[in-house]
């Protein structure tokens, strides 16, 4: 007997590229999915869900089928997906055209440099979207320009990137020379647990030699002064790596760890589609208001300066509901900025009149 088709839903469906991004991130975080779950969660037909999984495979995600009795589960290949890259922050303006940038980057061969990695991952993201060749080449040029304009310059640091990439995959302890703005150059021994992307910059999540992962911190890649040297045969324990990743996901960007707090935000209906398009934080709950706006609550365990910068970039499209001190601090900053803009514009206009 033929299986009955799924009844047509009356709710609006997410665009294909947004669904692909969310599926890829679910796979990358270790989720075991079934076609039934994909169909139910994303309001798809079974054939559409199967086609989307094929698209992800074509983009380079090593999705494999795991038989659990009569049930079939989809998951990432255990060995080919060992590296965990944090999708820390991509602006809404480029999020859709670079949907799988970070996820695809996690699967690149270790012998690729940064520039080659950007080129390949952008191609993978565009290929998922099913663009024709001419459009793909044009968008590729635009995407690389965006990345290069917004990113830090890693020219000549390909070997450092490759060595750190290898150390993440192999769990190796490395000796590095790191130049801090505060303390200058110093030798450190650490286990690189992951590589993160934040606002065009690459960061290494490092676990100190004698730490269990709880105090892991992000290190800016451009501040490594030389190629890391492998130290002995020590390996990063799986428990320490998982603890480091869990700690990093609770922060906002490459912020330092701190006491946990709950932040609740309210986004306008105009900003809501961008907010729903991707997961902004690992521990976040999102609800839709009656007027189409979005309320977001997150458990944050890091310094808030990077979060505050992100919030101010939304302008009047976001409101901080709690904590009160965060709302007041952002309001004070915006009021000072508004006063400076008005005063500077009036002063410059007067200067122009005087010159005339």
C-alpha positions as CSV (number, residue, x, y, z in Angstrom):
1,X,0.0,0.0,0.0
2,X,1.4,3.4,-1.0
3,X,2.4,5.7,1.8
4,X,-0.1,8.7,2.0
5,X,1.5,12.0,1.1
6,X,2.1,14.6,3.8
7,X,-0.8,17.0,4.0
8,X,0.0,20.5,2.8
9,X,0.8,22.9,5.6
10,X,-0.6,26.4,5.9
11,X,2.4,27.8,7.7
12,X,5.2,29.6,5.8
13,X,8.2,27.4,5.0
14,X,11.8,28.5,5.5
15,X,13.9,29.1,2.4
16,X,15.9,26.2,1.2
17,X,19.3,27.7,2.0
18,X,18.2,28.4,5.6
19,X,17.0,24.8,6.0
20,X,20.3,23.5,4.6
21,X,22.2,25.7,7.1
22,X,20.2,24.5,10.1
23,X,20.5,20.9,9.0
24,X,24.2,21.1,8.5
25,X,24.7,22.7,11.9
26,X,22.6,20.0,13.5
27,X,24.8,17.3,11.9
28,X,27.9,19.2,12.9
29,X,26.9,19.3,16.6
30,X,26.5,15.5,16.6
31,X,22.8,15.1,16.1
32,X,21.5,11.8,14.8
33,X,18.6,12.7,12.5
34,X,15.9,10.7,10.8
35,X,13.9,11.6,7.6
36,X,10.8,11.7,9.7
37,X,12.3,14.3,12.1
38,X,13.5,16.4,9.2
39,X,10.0,16.2,7.6
40,X,8.3,17.2,10.8
41,X,10.6,20.0,12.0
42,X,11.0,21.7,8.6
43,X,7.6,21.0,7.2
44,X,8.9,19.2,4.1
45,X,7.8,16.3,1.9
46,X,9.9,13.1,2.3
47,X,11.3,13.5,-1.2
48,X,12.4,17.0,-0.5
49,X,14.1,16.0,2.7
50,X,16.0,13.3,0.8
51,X,17.0,15.8,-1.8
52,X,18.3,18.2,0.8
53,X,20.4,15.5,2.4
54,X,21.9,14.7,-1.0
55,X,22.7,18.4,-1.5
56,X,24.6,18.4,1.8
57,X,26.5,15.4,0.8
58,X,27.4,17.0,-2.6
59,X,28.7,20.0,-0.6
60,X,31.2,17.8,1.3
61,X,29.4,16.9,4.5
62,X,30.2,13.2,5.2
63,X,26.7,12.1,6.1
64,X,26.4,8.4,6.6
65,X,23.4,6.1,7.2
66,X,23.3,4.2,10.6
67,X,20.9,1.3,10.9
68,X,19.3,1.1,14.4
69,X,17.1,-2.0,14.1
70,X,14.4,-1.1,11.7
71,X,15.1,2.6,12.2
72,X,17.5,4.5,9.9
73,X,19.5,7.4,11.4
74,X,21.6,10.0,9.5
75,X,24.8,11.3,11.1
76,X,28.3,12.6,10.2
77,X,31.2,10.2,9.6
78,X,33.0,9.8,13.0
79,X,36.5,10.2,11.6
80,X,36.0,12.8,8.9
81,X,34.1,15.2,11.1
82,X,36.3,15.3,14.2
83,X,37.1,19.0,13.9
84,X,34.6,21.3,15.5
85,X,34.6,24.9,14.1
86,X,32.4,27.4,16.0
87,X,30.0,29.5,13.8
88,X,30.5,32.4,16.1
89,X,29.2,35.4,14.2
90,X,28.3,36.1,10.6
91,X,26.5,39.3,9.9
92,X,22.9,39.0,8.6
93,X,23.9,40.6,5.3
94,X,26.1,37.8,4.3
95,X,24.6,34.9,6.2
96,X,22.4,33.6,3.4
97,X,25.0,33.8,0.6
98,X,27.6,32.0,2.9
99,X,25.2,29.4,4.5
100,X,27.7,26.6,4.8
101,X,30.9,28.5,5.1
102,X,31.9,27.3,8.6
103,X,30.5,23.9,8.3
104,X,32.3,23.1,5.0
105,X,35.5,24.6,6.4
106,X,35.5,21.9,9.1
107,X,35.9,19.2,6.5
108,X,38.8,20.8,4.5
109,X,42.1,18.8,4.1
110,X,44.8,20.0,6.6
111,X,47.2,20.9,3.8
112,X,45.1,23.8,2.6
113,X,46.0,27.4,3.4
114,X,43.6,30.1,4.6
115,X,43.0,31.6,1.2
116,X,42.4,28.3,-0.5
117,X,40.1,27.3,2.3
118,X,38.0,30.4,1.8
119,X,37.8,29.8,-2.0
120,X,36.7,26.2,-1.6
121,X,34.2,26.7,1.2
122,X,32.5,29.6,-0.7
123,X,32.2,27.3,-3.7
124,X,30.7,24.6,-1.6
125,X,28.1,27.0,-0.1
126,X,27.1,28.3,-3.5
127,X,26.9,24.8,-5.0
128,X,24.4,23.9,-2.2
129,X,22.2,26.7,-3.4
130,X,22.1,25.2,-6.9
131,X,23.2,28.3,-8.8
132,X,24.1,28.1,-12.5
133,X,27.8,28.4,-13.3
134,X,27.8,32.0,-14.4
135,X,25.9,33.1,-11.3
136,X,28.2,30.9,-9.1
137,X,31.3,32.6,-10.4
138,X,29.9,36.0,-10.0
139,X,28.7,35.3,-6.4
140,X,32.0,33.7,-5.6
141,X,33.9,36.9,-6.6
142,X,31.5,39.0,-4.4
143,X,31.8,36.6,-1.5
144,X,35.6,36.5,-1.5
145,X,35.7,40.3,-1.7
146,X,33.4,40.6,1.3
147,X,35.5,38.1,3.3
148,X,38.8,39.8,2.4
149,X,37.5,43.3,3.2
150,X,36.1,42.2,6.5
151,X,38.8,39.7,7.5
152,X,42.2,40.0,9.0
153,X,45.3,39.6,6.8
154,X,46.8,36.1,7.2
155,X,49.3,36.4,4.3
156,X,52.4,34.3,5.1
157,X,50.7,32.4,7.9
158,X,49.5,29.4,6.0
159,X,52.0,27.1,7.7
160,X,50.8,28.3,11.1
161,X,47.2,27.6,10.2
162,X,48.0,24.2,8.8
163,X,50.0,23.2,11.9
164,X,47.2,24.3,14.2
165,X,44.6,22.5,12.1
166,X,46.6,19.3,12.3
167,X,47.0,19.7,16.0
168,X,43.3,20.0,16.4
169,X,42.6,16.9,14.4
170,X,45.3,14.9,16.1
171,X,44.8,16.2,19.6
172,X,48.5,17.2,19.9
173,X,50.2,19.3,22.5
174,X,52.1,22.2,20.9
175,X,54.6,24.7,22.0
176,X,53.8,28.2,20.6
177,X,55.2,31.7,20.7
178,X,52.2,34.1,21.3
179,X,52.4,37.9,21.4
180,X,49.9,39.4,23.7
181,X,49.2,43.2,23.6
182,X,49.5,43.2,27.4
183,X,52.4,40.8,28.1
184,X,54.4,40.7,24.9
185,X,55.8,37.5,23.3
186,X,55.8,34.4,25.5
187,X,56.1,30.6,25.1
188,X,53.0,28.7,25.9
189,X,52.1,25.0,25.7
190,X,48.5,24.2,24.8
191,X,46.2,21.7,23.1
192,X,44.3,23.3,20.2
193,X,40.7,22.0,20.7
194,X,39.0,23.9,17.9
195,X,39.4,26.7,15.4
196,X,36.7,29.4,15.4
197,X,35.6,32.2,13.0
198,X,34.5,35.5,14.4
199,X,33.9,38.6,12.3
200,X,36.4,37.7,9.7
201,X,39.1,36.6,12.2
202,X,40.4,33.1,13.0
203,X,40.8,32.0,16.6
204,X,42.2,28.9,18.3
205,X,40.5,27.4,21.3
206,X,43.4,26.4,23.5
207,X,43.5,24.1,26.5
208,X,46.5,24.6,28.8
209,X,48.7,21.6,29.4
210,X,47.4,20.8,32.9
211,X,43.8,22.0,32.5
212,X,40.8,19.8,32.2
213,X,39.2,22.0,29.6
214,X,37.1,24.1,31.9
215,X,39.5,27.2,31.5
216,X,39.9,26.9,27.8
217,X,40.4,30.3,26.0
218,X,40.5,31.7,22.5
219,X,43.8,32.7,21.0
220,X,43.9,35.1,17.9
221,X,45.7,33.3,15.1
222,X,47.5,36.4,13.8
223,X,49.3,36.6,17.2
224,X,51.1,33.3,16.8
225,X,54.6,34.3,15.9
226,X,55.9,31.0,14.5
227,X,54.8,27.6,13.4
228,X,53.8,25.6,16.5
229,X,56.1,22.7,17.5
230,X,54.6,19.4,18.6
231,X,55.6,18.4,22.1
232,X,55.9,14.7,23.0
233,X,53.2,12.1,22.4
234,X,50.6,13.6,24.8
235,X,47.0,13.7,23.4
236,X,44.1,15.9,24.5
237,X,41.7,13.8,26.5
238,X,38.2,13.5,24.9
239,X,36.6,14.7,28.1
240,X,38.8,17.8,28.2
241,X,38.0,18.6,24.6
242,X,34.3,18.2,25.1
243,X,34.4,20.4,28.3
244,X,36.4,23.1,26.4
245,X,33.9,23.1,23.5
246,X,30.9,23.2,25.9
247,X,32.5,26.2,27.7
248,X,33.2,28.0,24.5
249,X,29.6,27.6,23.2
250,X,28.2,29.3,26.3
251,X,30.2,32.4,25.6
252,X,29.6,35.1,22.9
253,X,32.4,35.0,20.4
254,X,36.0,34.5,21.6
255,X,35.2,36.2,25.0
256,X,36.9,35.1,28.2
257,X,34.9,32.9,30.5
258,X,33.0,34.4,33.4
259,X,30.0,33.7,35.7
260,X,26.9,32.7,33.8
261,X,24.0,35.1,33.3
262,X,20.7,35.0,31.4
263,X,20.2,37.6,28.7
264,X,16.7,38.2,27.2
265,X,16.3,40.2,24.0
266,X,13.3,41.3,21.9
267,X,13.8,41.8,18.1
268,X,11.4,43.7,15.9
269,X,9.3,42.0,13.2
270,X,11.6,43.4,10.6
271,X,14.6,41.8,12.2
272,X,12.8,38.5,13.0
273,X,13.6,36.7,9.7
274,X,17.4,37.2,10.2
275,X,17.2,36.1,13.8
276,X,15.4,32.9,13.0
277,X,17.7,32.2,10.0
278,X,20.6,30.8,12.1
279,X,21.5,29.8,15.7
280,X,23.2,32.8,17.3
281,X,24.2,31.0,20.5
282,X,24.4,27.4,21.6
283,X,22.0,27.8,24.6
284,X,19.3,30.0,23.2
285,X,15.5,29.9,23.2
286,X,13.5,31.7,20.6
287,X,9.8,32.5,20.7
288,X,7.6,34.5,18.2
289,X,5.5,37.3,19.6
290,X,1.9,38.0,18.4
291,X,3.1,40.9,16.2
292,X,5.8,38.8,14.5
293,X,8.7,39.9,16.6
294,X,11.1,37.5,18.2
295,X,12.0,37.1,21.9
296,X,15.4,35.5,22.5
297,X,16.8,34.2,25.8
298,X,20.3,32.8,26.2
299,X,22.6,31.6,28.9
300,X,25.8,33.4,28.5
301,X,29.0,32.5,30.3
302,X,31.5,35.0,28.9
303,X,32.4,38.7,29.0
304,X,29.6,40.8,27.4
305,X,31.6,43.4,25.4
306,X,31.4,41.5,22.2
307,X,27.7,40.8,22.8
308,X,27.1,44.5,23.4
309,X,28.8,45.4,20.2
310,X,26.6,43.0,18.3
311,X,23.5,44.3,20.0
312,X,24.3,47.9,19.1
313,X,24.7,46.9,15.5
314,X,21.0,46.1,15.3
315,X,20.1,49.7,16.3
316,X,16.5,50.2,17.1
317,X,15.5,46.7,15.9
318,X,16.4,45.1,19.3
319,X,15.6,45.8,22.9
320,X,17.4,44.3,26.0
321,X,14.8,43.1,28.5
322,X,17.3,41.7,31.0
323,X,19.6,42.1,32.8
324,X,18.7,45.7,33.6
325,X,22.3,46.8,33.9
326,X,23.1,45.6,30.4
327,X,20.1,47.5,29.0
328,X,21.2,50.7,30.8
329,X,24.8,50.4,29.7
330,X,23.8,50.0,26.0
331,X,21.3,52.8,26.3
332,X,23.9,55.1,27.8
333,X,26.4,54.3,25.0
334,X,23.8,54.9,22.3
335,X,22.7,58.2,23.8
336,X,26.3,59.4,24.0
337,X,26.9,58.3,20.4
338,X,23.7,60.1,19.2
339,X,24.8,63.3,21.0
340,X,28.2,63.1,19.4
341,X,26.8,62.6,15.9
342,X,24.5,65.5,16.2
343,X,27.1,67.8,17.7
344,X,29.7,66.9,15.1
345,X,27.3,67.3,12.2
346,X,26.2,70.7,13.4
347,X,29.7,71.8,13.9
348,X,30.8,70.7,10.5
349,X,27.8,72.4,8.8
350,X,28.7,75.6,10.6
351,X,32.3,75.3,9.4
352,X,31.1,74.9,5.8
353,X,28.9,78.0,6.1
354,X,31.8,80.0,7.6
355,X,34.1,79.0,4.7
356,X,31.4,80.1,2.2
